[in-house]
Amino acid sequence: MTQATEIESIGQIAVAITNIKRSVAFYQDVLGLELLFEVPSGMAMFDCGGTRVMLTTQQGLEKDHHTSVIYYKVKNIEVSAKAITNNGAKFLQEPQLVAKMIDHDLWMGFIRDPDENLVGIMAELPVAEDSIKAE
């Protein structure tokens, strides 16, 4: 039997970067995340809805820095995508419907940060009540 781990949420996500100045500009100016603080040794901490996103220059072995995709949740994907584009990013995949769920439609789009890490934006758009009742 699996014992409960009592994991409540994600507290922090580390993103390996190569140029702190360029990456801080991207995450602050393009994505609009709040910069909490920056350390001259090559680290910056942002807030994303209560989860810390840590940018850090690579430490240790390169194999330890393969990244996962971080999906940033937005309320209005069209408005957010336009703002991100206006802020200087180019979408690899424009936001599009990827799944119709029982109570929402899942939309996603993808860009890259200055270190070529894939960055996702996602929105869970509510399905109209009439559509739910009809099924």
Beta strands, then each sheet from edge to edge (+ up, - down):
strand 1: 12-17
strand 2: 34-39
strand 3: 43-48
strand 4: 51-57
strand 5: 70-73
strand 6: 93-100
strand 7: 104-112
strand 8: 118-126
sheet 1: 1+ 4+ 3- 2+
sheet 2: 5+ 8+ 7- 6+
end
